[in-house]
Amino acid sequence: MGKALLFKLKESLVSVLPVTAIVLIISFTPLVNLTGKETVAFCVAAVLLIVGIGLFNLGADLAMTPMGEHVGSGLTKSKKIAILIAVCFFMGVLITIAEPDLSVLANQVKDIMPGKGEVSRWILILTVGLGVGVFLVLAVLKIIFRKDLSALLLFFYMMLFAVCALLAESGKYNLLPLSFDSGGVTTGPITVPFIMALGVGIASTIGGRNATENSFGLIALCSIGPIIAVMVLSLTTKGSLDAYNTDIYAIENYLGANMGSLIVHKIKDVVLALGLVAVFFLILQFAILKLPKQKLIQIGIGIGYTFVGLVIFLVAVEFGFMPIGYKIGSQIAKHNRVVPVIFGFILGMTVVLAEPAVHVLNKQVEDVTGGGVKKIEMLVALSLAVGVSIGLSLIRMTFKFSILYYLIPGYLISLGLSFFVPKIYTGIAFDSGGVASGPLTSSFILPLVIGACGTVWGNGSIYNLAFGVVAMVAMTPLITIQALGFKAVMREKMRAKITMRRILAADDEQIIYFG
C-alpha cells in the first residue's frame, strides 16, 4: 500500500508542477502582480493539491473502480434488467452528487438558481444528478442491447440542440453556456472511475465480439443528460443575469479564521456525498453482490483514501486556485487581446495533466485496448485539445460572439467522424471530452476567464461570454481523439496496400508449391 501511495504522489507531483511553475513564473513578470500572501497561499494550495490528487487516485483504484465493476458484472449476472436499471439510475444520481467539480460550479452560480443559499446550490446539483441517472440507464441499455453509439449520440445531440432552441426563444439565451458547462463538470474524478468500470463490468459479463468497444461511451451519454436538464431548469432561474457576484473570488474569504469553517464545510459535503454512495453500495452488497470480506475491506480503505483526498483537494482549489485564477485573468486582460489567448493555450495544455480523472481514463483505455491506444498518445492529444479550447474561449470572450458558433460545427464534425473511425475510438473520444473538463477547469480556468471577461466587458457579460469554457474543454477532445482513430485506420490501409504490392511483385521462384 505504501509503494502504491508513493507512486500516486509522484504521479500527482508531475501533474501539478507544470501549472504551479507557469503561475509562479508569470507572477514575476509585469503581466501579473500577486501579493506575498497570495503567492504563499497558492504554493501551499499546490502542495495540498498534490497530496489530495495522490490520495484520491489511490482511493479510486481501491474503491470506485472495483465498485463499478462489481455492480456492473454482479447485477448483469443476475439477469434482472429491471433491478439493474433501477440501481444504475440511483447510483448515477448519488455518484454525481459526490462530484467535486459540480459542487464548485454550483457555488459559482447559485445566486440565479431557484431557492435561496444552499437550497439553490442543491437544486442545481440534484437536477444534474437526475440528468446523469436517466442517461446512465440509457447507456447501460445501449450495452445490453448492443446499440450503435454513433447513432445514439446523433439522436440525442439533435434533441439537445432542439431544447437549446427553446431556451434561446424563451429569452434565457445567456444561460446556454452554463447549461453546456454542466455537462462538462459532471464527469469528474468520482464519476469517471465508477461509470467506466460499470461499463466494463457489464460489457465483459455480456461478452460478444464487440465487448471492448461496448464498454466505452457511458461517459459520453452521461454528459448529455445534465445539459438538457439544466436547460430546462434555466427556464425557472431568478434574478438578473446582467450582474455576476465576483466577491466569491476574494482570497480573504478563505484565509485566517475562515479557513477552519471552509475545512468543516468541505468535510460535511464530502461525508454526505460519499456516505450516500457507500450506504447504497452496502445495501447492494447484502442484497445481491455478496462480495468476500477481504474485497469489502479493500473498498472501505479506498473510500477512506478518497474521502481524505477529496477534502484536501477541494480545500486547496477553493482557497488557493480559484482566487488566484480570477486575479490572473483580470490582470492579463488589461494588456492586450493576444496575451490572454496565448496564456490560456499554454495553461490549458498543462492544466489537463492535473485532472485526476484523465489519468484514470488513460489507464483504463490502455488496459482495455491492450496497449493499442497508448497513455502518452492520449495525454498529448488531450493536452493539445484543451489548450486550443481555452484559447478559442478567450477569443470568443474578446470578440463577443455566441458559443454556438463553436459548438454546432464542433459537434457536427465530431459526430461526422464517428461514422468513419473504429467505434472504440468514438467511445474513447466522447468519454475523453467529459473527463478533460474536471475540477481544475471549473475551479481555476473558469475563474481565470471570468476575471478576464470582467476586466474587458464588466460583470454584466460574464454569464454569456465567460461561461462555456468548460463546454469547450469537453468538446475539442472529441475531434482530436477521433483524429487519432482516423490516422490509425489510414495507417492500416497503407500497410495493407504495401503488403499486397509486395506479394504481387514477388518472383514465382519465391513461391513454394506443395505437391
N, C-alpha and C positions, 0 to 999 in steps of 0.2 A: 504493500500500500504506500509506503514511504517513497519508493522509487517512482511509482506512478504519479504521486503528487508532485515530486520534484520535476518530473518530465513535463507535467501540465504547467507548472510555474515557469519553466524555461520557455515553453511554447507561448505563454501569455506575455512574457517579457519581450520576446521577439515581436509580438503583435503590437504591443502598446508603445514600445520605444520609438518607432518612427514618427508617430503622431506627436508624442511628447517633444521629440527633438525639433520638429518643424515649428511647433508653437513657441518653444524657448528661443529658437534662432530668430524667428520673426519679431519676438519681443525686444530684441536688441537692435532692431532696425528702426528707422524713422516712421515706418508704416504703423506700428503698434506701440503703445506706451502702457505697460502694465505696472501697477504699484508693487512694492515689495511684498505686501500682504497677499495680493492676487497671485504673484509668482509662486510663493511658498504654498498657498492653498492648492494651486494647480499641480505642483510637484508631489505634494502629499496625496492628492487625489489620484495621480498617475500610479504611485506605489500601491495604493489601496486597490486600484483597478486591476493591476497585475495579480495581486493576491485573490481578488474576487473572481476574476475570469478563470484563474487556475483551479480554485476550489469548485467553481460551478462546473467547469468542463469535466472534472473528475466525477462530480456528482451525477452529471448527465450520463456518463459512461456506466456508472454503477446502478443508477435508478431509472432515469427517464427512458433510455433506450430499451433496457430489459422489460420495463413495464409495458411499453408499446408492443414489443414483440410477443410477450405472453398474453396480453389482452387480445391481440390480433389472431394469433395461432390458436389459443385456447377456445375462444368463442367460435372461431370458424370450424374447429373440430367438433364442436357440439352440434353443428348443423342446424342451429336455431337462429334463422336470419332475423327474426323479429327482435330477439334479445340482443343480437349483435348490433342492429341498427339503433336500438334504444341506448345501449351502452356507449356507442360511438358518439351519439348526439350529446349525452351528458358529459362524457369525457372531453369532447370538443369545447363545450361551454366552460367547464371547470379549468381546463388547461389554459384557455385564453384569458380567463380572469387572473391567472397566475403570471401572465406575461408582463415582464417589467417595462418593455418599450411602449406597450399600450397604456400602462399607468402613467408614464412620462408624458405621452401625448395628451391624455385625458386631463392632466393637471394644467396643461397649457391652453386648453380651450373650454374649460368648464364654465367660464363666465357667460357663454352664449347657449349652453345646453339647458333643456328644461329642468326645473327644480332649483335648489339652492345649495351652494357649497359642495360638500361631499356627495350629496344626493345627485347633483348634476354630473359629477365625475363618474359615479357608479352607473348612472343611466347610460352613458356612452359606453362604458366597459361591458355592461350586460348586453347592450344592443349588438356590439361587435361579437361578443361571445355567442349569441344566438345565430348570427350570420355564419360563424365558423362551424357551429354544431350542425346546422342544416346542410352546409356544403361538404362537411366531412362525411355525413351519411351518403350524400350523392357520390362522393369519391370512392367510398367503400363499395357501393353498389356497382360502380364502374369496374372495380377489380373482380367482383363476384361474377358479374355477367359479361366480363371481358369486352367492354365497350371501348371504342376508339377515343383516345384522349383528345386528338386534334378536333374531331367533330364536336365533342362536348364543349371544348374551350371556345370554339367559334360560336356555338349557340348561346352560351352564357355571356360571352362578351357582347354579342348583339343585344341580348336582354339588358345588360349593364348600360350600354350607351342609349338604349331606349328610355331607361329610368333617368339617365343623365339629362336627356332632352326635357323630361317632365320637370326636373329640378330647375333647369335653366328657365323654363317657361313660367315657373312659379315666382320668379324674382329672387331666388336664393342662389343665383349663379356664383356668387363669391365663395360659396361653401363647396363647390365642386373639387377644388384642390384638397381640402380637408378630407372629403369623402374618399378620394383615391389614396391619400396618405394612410387612412385607417386600414386599408388592405395591406399596405407595406409593413406597418408596425405589428400586425397581428402575428406574423410568422417569425418568431424570435427564438432565443435560447432555450425557452421552456417548451414551446410548441414543436419546433423542428425535430428534436430527437425523438419525441414521443410519436408524432404523426408519421414520420418517415419509418420508424421501427414498426408501427402499427401496419403500415402498408406492406413492408417486407414480410411481417408475420402472416398476414392474410394471404398474400400472393404465393409465398413458399408453401403454405398449407394446401391451397387450392392446386398449386402446381401448374402443369401445362407448358407448352413450348415457349410462351412469352411471359413466363413468371417474373423474370428480371425486369423487363420494361414495364410490366403492370404495377410493380411496386413503387414506381415514381409517378408523380402527378398529383398526389394528395395535397401537397402544399400549394400547388398551382390552383386547384379548385377552391381550397380553403381561403385563398386570398381574394376571391371574387365576392363571396358572401358578405363580408364586412363592408365592402364598398357599397353594395346595393342597400344593405341595412342602414348605413349611416346616411345615405342619400335620402332614404325615407324619413329617418329621424330628423334630418336637416329641415324638413318641411315644418317642424314644430319648434325650431330654435327661437330664442327670445333675445331681446336687447338689440343694440346697434352693432352692425358689422363694420362700421366706419371707425371704430376705435379698438385698439388692442392693448391689454394691460401688460406693459413690459416690466412692471415692478417685480415680477417673479424671478427676474434675472439679476437682481441686486445681490451681490455676494454677501452683504451684511445680513441678509435673511437667514444665512446658514451657519455663520461663524459665531464663536463665543458661546454665550448661554443658549443660543438657539440650536447648537449642534446636538445637544442631548435630546431635545424634542424631535429633531429630524431623525435621529437614530431610532428612537422609540416608535415614531410613526412608521418608519420603513419596516421595523420588526413586526409590528401589528399587521401591516399589509401582506408581508410575505408569509406570516403564520396563517393568516386567513386563506390566502391563495393556495399555498402548498398543503395546508391542512385539509381543505376540501378534496383535493386530488388524492391525498393519502387515505382519507376515510373511505372514499368511493372505491379505491383500489382494494382496500381491506374487505369491503363488502363483497366485491367480485371474487376475492381470494377464498373466502369461506363458502360462498355460494356455488362457484363454478370452477375457478382455476386450480385450487388445491396444490399450490406450489410447495416444494420442500422447505423446511425451516431455514436451511442454510441460504437458500435463494432470497427468502424474506429478510434475513439479517443483512444480506448484501444490499438489497434495495433500501432498507431502513438507514443503513450507513450512508448510502448515496443521497438519500433525501436530506440527511443531516448536512452533508457537504454542500448540497445545492442551496439549502437554506442560508448557511453562513456566507457562501459565495454571493448569493443574490443580495443579501442585506448590505454587504461591503460594496458590491458593485453599484447598487442604487444610491447609497450614501455618497460614494465617490463622484458619480456623474452629476448629482444634484448640487453639491456644494462646490465642486471644482470645475467640471466640464461645461455645464450649462451657462453659468455666468461668464466664464472666460470665452466661450464660443460666441456669445452675444456681443461681448465687448470687442473682440477681434473683428467681427463682421461690421459693427458700427464704425470702427476706426479705419479699416482698409477701404471702405466705401467712400471715404472723404477725399481720396486722392484722385483717382480717375476710374473709368469704366473697365479698363483692361485688367488692372491689378486683382480685383476680386475674382474674376473669371480664372486667371492663371492660378491664383492661390487655391481656389476651390477645386480645380482639376488635380493639383498636386496633393492636396489634403484628401480628396476622395480616393485617390489611388492607395493611400496608406491607411485611411480610417477603416476600410473594409477588413484589413488584417486583424483589427482589434474586435471584430464582431465574433462572439463565441459560436453562434450558430453556423457561421461559414465553415469553421473547422470541423464541426460535427457533420455537415453536409459533405464536405470534401472527402472525409474519411469513409463515410458510408458509400459514396459514389465509387471510390477506388475499390472498396471491398466488393460491392455488388457487381461491378463491371469487370472484376478480375484483373484490375490494373489497366484495362482498356482506356479508361479516362484517368490520367494521372492527376494527383493533387496539385502539382505545380502548374499544370496546364489550366486547371480550373481557377487557381488563385490568380494567375496572370490575367486571364480573361475577365474575371470579376473585378480585379483592380482597375483595369483599363475602362471597363464599363461604368463603374461607379464614378471614376474621375470625370469621364465625359458627361455623365448625367448631372453631376453637381455643377460643372462648367456651363452646361446648357441651361440649368435652372437659374443661374446668376445672370446669364444673357437675357432670359425671359423677364427676370425681375428688372433688369436695367432698361429694357426697351418696352416694357408694359404690354405684353400680349398674352392671350389665353393659353392655358396649359394644354388645351385640346389640340392646339397646333402641333404639339409634340406627341401626345398620347394616341390620337387617332391614327396618324401614319405609322407610329411605332408599333402599335398592336396589329395593324394590318400587315406590316412586314413580318412580325413575329408569327402570326397565325398563318401567313402565306408560306413561310419557311417550314412550318410544321408538316406540310404535305410533301416536302421534298427531302427531308432528312430522316435517318432512322428514328423510330418512335422513342427509343430510350433517350435520345438527345433532347427531344421535345419535352419529355417529362423532367429531365435534369435541368433544362434551361428555365422552365417555368417555376420549378422548385427553387432554383438559384435566385431568381428575381425576388422571391419572398424573403429568403434568408439574408440577402445582402443588405436589406434595409432593417437593421437591428437596432438595439438600444443606443449605440453611439450616433447613429444617424438622427434619431429623434431627440437626443439629449445634447448633441454637440453641433452637428451640421445644420439642423433646423434652426436652433438659436442663432447660429452664425448668419444664415440667410435672413432671418428676421431682423437681426441687428443692421445688416446692410440695407435691407428694404426700408427700415425705419429712418435711416440716415438720408437715403436718396429721395424717398417719396412720403415719409411720415407714416404714423401708425395706422392711418385710415386705409392703406393699401395692403396691409400685411396678410389678411385672410385670403385675398385674391392673388397676390404676387409672391409672397414668401412661402406659404404652404404649397405643397405639391412637390417639394424636393424629395420627400420620401417615396412618392409615387414614381418619380423619375429614376431614383436609385433602384426601385423594384422592376422597372421596365427594361432598361438598357441591357441587363444580362440576358434577357430573352433572345435578343438578336445575336450577341457575341457568342454565347454558348452554342446556339444552333449553327452559327457560322463555323464553329469547330466541327460540328457534325457534318456540315456540308463539305468541309475540307476533307474529312475522313472518307466520305463517300467518293469524292473525286479522286483521292489518292488510291483508293481500292480499285476504281475503274482503270486508272492509269497502269497500275500493277498488272491487272488482268490483260490489258492490251499488250503490254510489253511481253508478258509471258506467252501470249498467243502468237505474237510476232516471232519470238524465238523458236517456238515449236514449228511454225510454218517455214522458217528459214533453215531448219536443221537438215543435214545431209541424210539421204536414205541409208548410207552406210552406218550412220549412228543409231539407226533403229534396229533393235534386236527382235528377230522373229522367233517365236516358239512353235516348233512343229508338233 
